[in-house]
Amino acid sequence: MSLHPVRRPDDLDVVRDSYDRVADNYVEMVAASALGDIRVQPWLRAAMDVFADAVTDLGPVLDVGCGPGTVTAYLAERGVDVSGVDLSPRMVEHARRLHPGCDFAVASATELELADASLGGVLGWWSLFNLPRDVLPQVLASFARALVPGGQLIVGMHVGDDDLARTQAYGGVAVRWTTYRWRPEQLVAMVEQAGLDPVAELRLAPEGQLGPLVVVVARRDGDRQ
């Protein structure tokens, strides 16, 4: 196992409780409007398809912050050996109900025990933006160590220069979390500092109050240790 502990965010339990509260509304919104369904979002679907093709034969893939398992299930349909973890037990309940053919577990991105060189791919698909600025680099480094040579990381993030304290989400449900927004160049720099080589960057137009979006894909070089 990796012996590099990641700092536990001070508000982890608060964030978990918030996602438990919004889980039912979020799942209903996904069903009603295809929110979070990459099948109807061509640019995001294209990025995920390329990622899937790259990692299919490299080993297990982990969807960190999988929510109700929408993207996990999409990758499984493409033949990827994928499982999902999420901080919220209620989100995991929905994922197991909606996608019984996939494996899901409750876990925080900061508390995963990932063996070095054990994964073909890792996703942080709009699931890492609640991590404080001093914690996200540690989490990305843990993902990088867990990748086999040639393995890939795909991360989706909200773009901006400031942080947004949320008190309501997904239909007005009361929450307490901070959305940490990053400039694309900052995210790329963190990925490089984690020991990965960026291979693609996709910037998307603003979406709602959270602003523009960015997807970064990076690869573990076979020569890196």
C-alpha positions as CSV (number, residue, x, y, z in Angstrom):
1,M,0.0,0.0,0.0
2,S,1.0,3.6,-0.5
3,L,2.5,5.1,2.7
4,H,1.9,8.7,1.9
5,P,-1.0,10.0,4.1
6,V,-3.2,12.8,2.9
7,R,-4.5,15.4,5.3
8,R,-8.1,14.9,6.3
9,P,-10.1,18.1,5.5
10,D,-11.5,19.7,8.6
11,D,-15.0,19.9,7.2
12,L,-15.1,16.4,5.7
13,D,-18.1,15.3,7.9
14,V,-20.0,18.5,7.1
15,V,-19.5,18.0,3.4
16,R,-20.5,14.3,3.6
17,D,-23.7,15.3,5.4
18,S,-24.5,17.9,2.8
19,Y,-24.2,15.5,-0.1
20,D,-26.3,13.0,1.8
21,R,-29.0,15.7,2.0
22,V,-28.9,16.6,-1.7
23,A,-28.5,13.0,-3.0
24,D,-32.2,12.3,-3.6
25,N,-32.8,15.6,-5.4
26,Y,-29.6,15.2,-7.5
27,V,-30.7,11.8,-8.7
28,E,-34.2,13.1,-9.6
29,M,-32.6,16.0,-11.5
30,V,-30.3,13.6,-13.4
31,A,-33.3,11.5,-14.4
32,A,-35.4,14.5,-15.4
33,S,-32.9,16.6,-17.2
34,A,-29.9,14.3,-18.0
35,L,-27.8,16.4,-15.6
36,G,-24.4,14.7,-15.4
37,D,-25.2,12.3,-18.2
38,I,-22.3,12.6,-20.6
39,R,-24.2,10.8,-23.3
40,V,-26.0,14.1,-24.1
41,Q,-22.8,16.2,-23.7
42,P,-20.8,15.6,-26.8
43,W,-17.5,17.2,-25.8
44,L,-17.4,15.5,-22.4
45,R,-18.5,12.2,-23.9
46,A,-15.7,12.4,-26.5
47,A,-13.1,13.1,-23.7
48,M,-14.4,10.1,-21.7
49,D,-14.4,7.8,-24.7
50,V,-10.8,8.6,-25.5
51,F,-9.9,8.0,-21.8
52,A,-11.8,4.7,-21.9
53,D,-9.9,3.5,-25.0
54,A,-6.6,4.4,-23.4
55,V,-7.1,2.6,-20.1
56,T,-9.3,-0.4,-21.0
57,D,-6.4,-2.9,-21.1
58,L,-4.2,-1.4,-18.3
59,G,-6.0,-2.7,-15.2
60,P,-8.8,-1.6,-12.9
61,V,-10.1,2.0,-13.0
62,L,-11.4,3.9,-10.0
63,D,-14.1,6.6,-10.3
64,V,-13.4,8.8,-7.2
65,G,-16.5,10.8,-6.2
66,C,-18.8,8.7,-8.4
67,G,-22.1,10.1,-7.1
68,P,-25.0,8.0,-8.3
69,G,-22.7,6.1,-10.6
70,T,-23.7,7.6,-14.0
71,V,-20.1,7.9,-15.4
72,T,-19.0,4.6,-13.7
73,A,-21.8,2.8,-15.5
74,Y,-21.0,4.5,-18.8
75,L,-17.4,3.2,-18.6
76,A,-18.5,-0.3,-17.6
77,E,-20.7,-0.4,-20.8
78,R,-17.6,0.4,-22.8
79,G,-15.8,-2.6,-21.3
80,V,-13.7,-0.8,-18.7
81,D,-13.0,-2.7,-15.4
82,V,-14.3,0.2,-13.3
83,S,-15.6,0.7,-9.8
84,G,-16.7,3.8,-7.9
85,V,-16.3,5.3,-4.5
86,D,-18.1,8.3,-3.0
87,L,-18.0,10.3,0.2
88,S,-21.8,10.2,0.6
89,P,-23.4,6.9,1.7
90,R,-26.7,8.1,0.3
91,M,-25.1,8.6,-3.1
92,V,-23.6,5.1,-3.0
93,E,-27.0,3.7,-2.1
94,H,-28.4,5.3,-5.3
95,A,-25.5,4.1,-7.4
96,R,-25.9,0.5,-6.2
97,R,-29.7,0.7,-6.9
98,L,-29.4,2.3,-10.3
99,H,-26.3,0.3,-11.5
100,P,-26.4,-3.1,-9.8
101,G,-23.8,-4.5,-12.2
102,C,-21.1,-2.2,-10.9
103,D,-19.2,-2.1,-7.6
104,F,-19.5,0.9,-5.4
105,A,-18.1,1.7,-1.9
106,V,-18.2,4.6,0.6
107,A,-14.9,6.4,0.8
108,S,-13.3,9.8,0.8
109,A,-10.7,10.8,-1.8
110,T,-8.4,11.7,1.1
111,E,-8.7,8.3,2.9
112,L,-8.2,5.8,0.1
113,E,-5.6,3.1,0.6
114,L,-4.3,2.8,-3.0
115,A,-1.4,0.4,-3.7
116,D,1.3,1.8,-5.9
117,A,1.0,1.0,-9.6
118,S,-2.3,-0.8,-9.0
119,L,-4.7,1.1,-11.3
120,G,-5.0,1.6,-15.0
121,G,-7.0,4.9,-14.6
122,V,-8.5,7.3,-12.1
123,L,-11.3,9.7,-12.5
124,G,-11.9,12.9,-10.5
125,W,-15.0,13.9,-12.6
126,W,-16.2,17.1,-11.0
127,S,-15.7,15.4,-7.6
128,L,-12.6,17.1,-6.3
129,F,-13.7,20.7,-6.1
130,N,-14.5,20.5,-2.4
131,L,-10.9,19.7,-1.5
132,P,-9.1,22.6,0.1
133,R,-6.2,24.1,-1.8
134,D,-3.6,22.4,0.4
135,V,-5.2,19.0,0.1
136,L,-5.9,18.6,-3.6
137,P,-2.2,18.4,-4.6
138,Q,-1.7,15.6,-2.1
139,V,-4.7,13.7,-3.5
140,L,-3.5,14.1,-7.1
141,A,-0.1,12.8,-6.0
142,S,-1.7,9.7,-4.4
143,F,-3.6,9.1,-7.7
144,A,-0.4,9.4,-9.7
145,R,1.4,6.8,-7.5
146,A,-1.5,4.4,-7.9
147,L,-1.3,4.5,-11.7
148,V,0.6,1.8,-13.6
149,P,3.0,3.1,-16.3
150,G,0.9,4.4,-19.1
151,G,-2.1,4.8,-16.8
152,Q,-4.2,7.9,-17.1
153,L,-5.9,10.4,-14.8
154,I,-8.9,12.5,-16.0
155,V,-10.1,15.4,-13.9
156,G,-13.0,17.8,-14.4
157,M,-13.0,21.1,-12.5
158,H,-14.8,24.4,-12.2
159,V,-12.7,27.3,-13.4
160,G,-12.2,30.6,-11.6
161,D,-10.0,32.8,-9.4
162,D,-12.0,32.6,-6.2
163,D,-13.9,30.1,-4.0
164,L,-17.6,29.9,-3.7
165,A,-19.3,29.1,-0.4
166,R,-22.5,27.2,-1.0
167,T,-25.4,27.2,1.3
168,Q,-28.0,25.8,-1.1
169,A,-27.7,23.3,-4.0
170,Y,-29.8,21.1,-6.3
171,G,-33.3,22.5,-5.7
172,G,-32.6,24.6,-2.7
173,V,-31.4,21.9,-0.3
174,A,-29.4,23.4,2.6
175,V,-25.7,22.5,2.3
176,R,-22.4,23.7,3.7
177,W,-19.5,23.3,1.4
178,T,-16.9,25.4,-0.5
179,T,-16.4,25.0,-4.3
180,Y,-12.7,25.6,-4.9
181,R,-12.2,27.0,-8.4
182,W,-8.9,26.7,-10.2
183,R,-7.4,28.2,-13.3
184,P,-6.6,25.6,-16.0
185,E,-2.9,26.4,-15.8
186,Q,-3.0,25.8,-12.0
187,L,-4.6,22.5,-12.4
188,V,-2.1,21.4,-15.1
189,A,0.8,22.5,-12.9
190,M,-0.6,20.4,-10.0
191,V,-0.9,17.4,-12.2
192,E,2.7,17.9,-13.3
193,Q,3.9,18.3,-9.7
194,A,2.2,15.0,-8.9
195,G,4.4,13.3,-11.4
196,L,2.1,13.0,-14.4
197,D,2.5,14.2,-18.0
198,P,-0.5,16.2,-19.3
199,V,-1.8,14.9,-22.6
200,A,-5.0,16.9,-23.2
201,E,-6.9,19.9,-21.9
202,L,-10.5,20.7,-22.8
203,R,-12.0,24.1,-21.8
204,L,-15.8,24.6,-21.9
205,A,-18.0,27.6,-21.8
206,P,-19.6,28.8,-18.5
207,E,-22.3,26.7,-17.1
208,G,-24.6,28.3,-14.5
209,Q,-23.3,30.2,-11.5
210,L,-20.1,28.1,-11.2
211,G,-18.6,29.5,-14.4
212,P,-16.4,27.8,-17.0
213,L,-15.3,24.2,-16.9
214,V,-12.0,22.4,-17.7
215,V,-11.1,18.8,-18.3
216,V,-7.4,17.7,-17.9
217,V,-6.1,14.3,-18.9
218,A,-2.6,13.2,-17.8
219,R,-0.5,10.1,-18.1
220,R,2.0,8.3,-16.0
221,D,5.2,8.0,-17.9
222,G,6.6,4.5,-18.0
223,D,10.0,5.9,-16.9
224,R,8.8,7.6,-13.8
225,Q,9.1,5.8,-10.4
